[in-house]
Amino acid sequence: MRKPSAAVVLLTFGIFIVMLGPSLAAGQATQPAGKLVLFADLNAFGPGSDPNSCTLRNRYKKGETVGFRVYAVDGASAKPEVSAQVVVHVNFGGKTYDLPALYRGIPQKTPNGGTMPVHEGMWTAKWIVPADAPTGTVDISATAKDKYGRAAEWKPNGGEPSFLTIVP
């Protein structure tokens, strides 16, 4: 039996690579052109029957639920980056609370078994103001990382009137 010549082996290997090349490349994630961008707001989270649920606000009393709505997008396409892992950070009283945010672009269950509304491109986290929370402003931020290794941070801007504030 004759061994195939080097030219035949190379030609066969070349045809194999040309045929498989597109499928190999499809399995790899390409780096997006834009930066990862975060933006967020604060809401009163409560049951659907509460008329104040999902209203924008930044002043909360002890025992009330602060809702964080966070959006992570690719800066070039302005499309949601669904691979982002978003964490909200609440700093007060010498402690930092890291709250992993839940991606709301897929169906999720509430703690009592109901179904949360689906909101493509939104992550949510909630924090209940502790009974021992001092009054005043609270330092908050959010960070995210995606499957491409991009990272982003959000902090409220606009000065003290826009910060999370605990009131008596």
Residue pairs with C-beta under 8 A, 6 or more apart in sequence:
4 12
29 147
29 148
31 148
32 74
32 76
32 77
32 81
32 148
32 150
33 76
33 77
34 74
34 75
34 76
34 77
35 74
35 75
35 76
35 150
35 152
36 72
36 73
36 74
36 75
36 81
36 84
36 144
36 145
36 146
36 148
36 150
36 151
36 152
37 72
37 73
37 74
37 75
37 152
38 70
38 71
38 72
38 86
38 142
38 143
38 144
38 152
38 153
38 154
39 70
39 71
39 154
40 68
40 69
40 70
40 71
40 88
40 142
40 154
40 156
41 56
41 68
41 69
42 56
42 57
42 58
42 66
42 67
42 68
42 69
42 164
43 54
43 55
43 56
43 57
43 67
43 68
43 69
44 50
44 52
44 53
44 54
44 55
44 57
44 60
44 64
44 65
44 66
44 67
45 53
45 54
45 65
45 66
45 67
45 124
45 126
46 52
46 53
46 65
47 53
54 67
58 161
58 162
58 163
58 164
58 165
59 165
59 167
60 66
60 129
60 164
60 165
60 166
60 167
61 129
61 166
61 167
61 168
62 129
62 130
62 131
62 133
62 166
63 128
63 129
63 131
64 128
64 129
65 126
65 127
65 128
65 129
66 90
66 126
66 127
66 128
66 129
66 164
67 124
67 125
67 126
68 88
68 99
68 101
68 124
68 125
68 126
68 127
68 140
68 142
69 122
69 123
69 124
70 86
70 88
70 101
70 122
70 123
70 124
70 125
70 142
70 144
70 154
71 80
71 121
71 122
71 123
72 80
72 81
72 84
72 86
72 121
72 123
72 144
72 146
72 152
73 79
73 80
73 81
73 121
74 80
74 81
79 121
80 105
80 120
80 121
81 144
81 146
81 150
82 103
82 105
82 121
83 146
83 147
83 148
84 123
84 144
84 145
84 146
85 100
85 144
85 145
85 146
86 100
86 101
86 103
86 123
86 125
86 142
86 143
86 144
87 98
87 99
87 100
87 101
87 125
87 142
87 143
87 144
88 98
88 99
88 101
88 125
88 127
88 140
88 141
88 142
89 96
89 97
89 98
89 99
89 140
89 141
89 142
89 143
90 96
90 97
90 99
90 127
90 138
90 139
90 140
90 164
91 97
91 138
91 139
91 140
91 141
92 133
92 134
92 138
92 139
92 166
93 132
93 133
93 134
97 127
99 125
99 126
99 127
100 125
101 123
101 124
101 125
101 142
102 108
102 123
102 124
102 125
103 122
103 123
104 116
104 117
104 118
104 119
104 120
104 122
104 123
104 124
105 118
105 119
105 120
105 121
105 122
106 118
107 115
107 116
107 118
108 115
108 116
108 118
109 115
109 116
110 116
129 166
133 166
134 166
135 166
135 167
135 168
136 165
136 166
137 160
137 163
137 164
137 165
137 166
138 163
138 164
138 165
138 166
139 163
140 155
140 156
140 163
140 164
141 153
141 154
141 155
142 153
142 154
143 151
143 152
143 153
143 154
144 151
144 152
144 153
145 151
156 162
156 163
156 164
